[in-house]
Amino acid sequence: MTTTTDASAASSDQAMWGRVLTLHAHVERRLTQALQRKHGIGLSEFRALESLVRAEVGELRMQELADRIGLGQSSVTRLVGRLFSAGYAFRDVCPDDKRGVYAVITDDGRKRYADARATYADVLSAALNAAGATPELAGTVQALRSASCASGVPHRASQG
């Protein structure tokens, strides 16, 4: 039996989730535009390069890369194909398991990521600041920033 309290909580959760999705779409759009315009890469390419840079030896199994950036296997295969065409990564076969395929970052990929990283950070903060200035998203941005501070992850304060 569903109680009024349960229905209120579900409605509240749905409203909160709607605000998170609206914020996500706003931020992703700004990041995508800036990365494409300034660095010639998409957001998925940036995230793939970031994952590869952070990997222990600059390589990840394709499935692990897909999991880290939230793509399916076929999408990450196409993504790595684009990175290969640009000279930012290549595919390599696991010497111990010929079925295992890795994505490996190149020096050019490391440079492209390093060049784009500041743009990503600046645009992310600006997008969150802009969203935080709107009445419908201010509380969501504040809650996310409070949660990141509570977990020890610093954020760039609003500049103005």
VEXKE-441423 format. One record per residue (C-alpha): residue number from 1; residue in one letter; x, y, z. Coordinates in steps of 0.5 Angstrom, whole numbers, always signed. Example, Ala and Ser with C-alpha at 12.3 -4.5 7.8 and 13.67 -1.06 7.14 Angstrom:
// residues 2
{1, 'A', {+25, -9, +16}} {2, 'S', {+27, -2, +14}} 
// end
This chain:
// residues 160
{1, 'M', {+0, +0, +0}} {2, 'T', {+3, +7, -2}} {3, 'T', {+2, +12, +3}} {4, 'T', {+2, +20, +2}} {5, 'T', {+9, +20, +5}} {6, 'D', {+11, +15, +0}} {7, 'A', {+8, +19, -6}} {8, 'S', {+11, +26, -4}} {9, 'A', {+18, +23, -3}} {10, 'A', {+17, +20, -10}} {11, 'S', {+14, +26, -13}} {12, 'S', {+20, +30, -9}} {13, 'D', {+25, +25, -12}} {14, 'Q', {+23, +26, -19}} {15, 'A', {+23, +34, -19}} {16, 'M', {+30, +33, -16}} {17, 'W', {+32, +29, -21}} {18, 'G', {+29, +33, -27}} {19, 'R', {+33, +39, -24}} {20, 'V', {+39, +35, -24}} {21, 'L', {+38, +33, -31}} {22, 'T', {+37, +40, -33}} {23, 'L', {+43, +42, -30}} {24, 'H', {+47, +36, -34}} {25, 'A', {+44, +38, -40}} {26, 'H', {+46, +45, -39}} {27, 'V', {+53, +44, -37}} {28, 'E', {+54, +38, -43}} {29, 'R', {+52, +43, -48}} {30, 'R', {+57, +49, -46}} {31, 'L', {+63, +44, -45}} {32, 'T', {+61, +41, -52}} {33, 'Q', {+61, +47, -55}} {34, 'A', {+67, +50, -52}} {35, 'L', {+72, +43, -53}} {36, 'Q', {+69, +43, -60}} {37, 'R', {+71, +50, -62}} {38, 'K', {+77, +51, -58}} {39, 'H', {+80, +44, -59}} {40, 'G', {+77, +40, -64}} {41, 'I', {+75, +35, -60}} {42, 'G', {+68, +33, -57}} {43, 'L', {+66, +31, -50}} {44, 'S', {+67, +24, -51}} {45, 'E', {+73, +24, -54}} {46, 'F', {+76, +29, -48}} {47, 'R', {+73, +24, -43}} {48, 'A', {+76, +18, -47}} {49, 'L', {+83, +22, -47}} {50, 'E', {+82, +24, -39}} {51, 'S', {+81, +16, -38}} {52, 'L', {+87, +14, -42}} {53, 'V', {+92, +19, -39}} {54, 'R', {+89, +17, -32}} {55, 'A', {+90, +10, -33}} {56, 'E', {+97, +7, -30}} {57, 'V', {+100, +6, -37}} {58, 'G', {+96, +10, -41}} {59, 'E', {+92, +4, -44}} {60, 'L', {+85, +1, -42}} {61, 'R', {+81, -5, -44}} {62, 'M', {+76, -2, -49}} {63, 'Q', {+70, -5, -45}} {64, 'E', {+74, -1, -39}} {65, 'L', {+74, +5, -43}} {66, 'A', {+67, +4, -45}} {67, 'D', {+65, +3, -37}} {68, 'R', {+69, +9, -35}} {69, 'I', {+66, +14, -40}} {70, 'G', {+59, +11, -40}} {71, 'L', {+59, +9, -47}} {72, 'G', {+57, +2, -50}} {73, 'Q', {+62, -3, -53}} {74, 'S', {+60, -1, -61}} {75, 'S', {+60, +7, -59}} {76, 'V', {+67, +6, -56}} {77, 'T', {+70, +3, -62}} {78, 'R', {+68, +8, -66}} {79, 'L', {+70, +13, -61}} {80, 'V', {+77, +10, -61}} {81, 'G', {+77, +10, -69}} {82, 'R', {+76, +17, -69}} {83, 'L', {+82, +18, -64}} {84, 'F', {+86, +14, -68}} {85, 'S', {+84, +18, -74}} {86, 'A', {+86, +24, -70}} {87, 'G', {+93, +21, -68}} {88, 'Y', {+91, +21, -61}} {89, 'A', {+90, +14, -59}} {90, 'F', {+91, +7, -62}} {91, 'R', {+88, +0, -61}} {92, 'D', {+93, -5, -59}} {93, 'V', {+92, -13, -58}} {94, 'C', {+93, -16, -51}} {95, 'P', {+99, -20, -51}} {96, 'D', {+97, -25, -46}} {97, 'D', {+90, -26, -49}} {98, 'K', {+89, -24, -57}} {99, 'R', {+81, -23, -56}} {100, 'G', {+83, -17, -51}} {101, 'V', {+84, -10, -54}} {102, 'Y', {+86, -4, -51}} {103, 'A', {+86, +3, -53}} {104, 'V', {+93, +7, -52}} {105, 'I', {+94, +14, -51}} {106, 'T', {+99, +17, -56}} {107, 'D', {+104, +23, -54}} {108, 'D', {+99, +27, -59}} {109, 'G', {+93, +25, -55}} {110, 'R', {+97, +27, -48}} {111, 'K', {+98, +34, -51}} {112, 'R', {+91, +35, -54}} {113, 'Y', {+88, +33, -47}} {114, 'A', {+93, +38, -43}} {115, 'D', {+91, +43, -48}} {116, 'A', {+84, +42, -47}} {117, 'R', {+84, +41, -39}} {118, 'A', {+84, +48, -37}} {119, 'T', {+78, +50, -42}} {120, 'Y', {+74, +44, -39}} {121, 'A', {+75, +46, -32}} {122, 'D', {+74, +54, -34}} {123, 'V', {+67, +52, -38}} {124, 'L', {+65, +47, -33}} {125, 'S', {+66, +53, -27}} {126, 'A', {+62, +58, -31}} {127, 'A', {+57, +54, -33}} {128, 'L', {+55, +52, -26}} {129, 'N', {+56, +59, -24}} {130, 'A', {+51, +61, -29}} {131, 'A', {+46, +55, -27}} {132, 'G', {+47, +57, -20}} {133, 'A', {+45, +64, -22}} {134, 'T', {+38, +62, -24}} {135, 'P', {+32, +61, -19}} {136, 'E', {+30, +54, -21}} {137, 'L', {+37, +51, -21}} {138, 'A', {+41, +55, -15}} {139, 'G', {+39, +50, -10}} {140, 'T', {+41, +44, -14}} {141, 'V', {+48, +47, -16}} {142, 'Q', {+49, +49, -9}} {143, 'A', {+47, +42, -6}} {144, 'L', {+52, +39, -11}} {145, 'R', {+58, +44, -9}} {146, 'S', {+56, +42, -2}} {147, 'A', {+57, +35, -3}} {148, 'S', {+63, +36, -6}} {149, 'C', {+66, +40, -1}} {150, 'A', {+64, +35, +4}} {151, 'S', {+67, +29, +1}} {152, 'G', {+74, +33, +1}} {153, 'V', {+73, +35, -7}} {154, 'P', {+75, +43, -8}} {155, 'H', {+71, +47, -13}} {156, 'R', {+72, +53, -16}} {157, 'A', {+68, +59, -12}} {158, 'S', {+63, +63, -16}} {159, 'Q', {+67, +69, -19}} {160, 'G', {+64, +76, -20}} 
// end
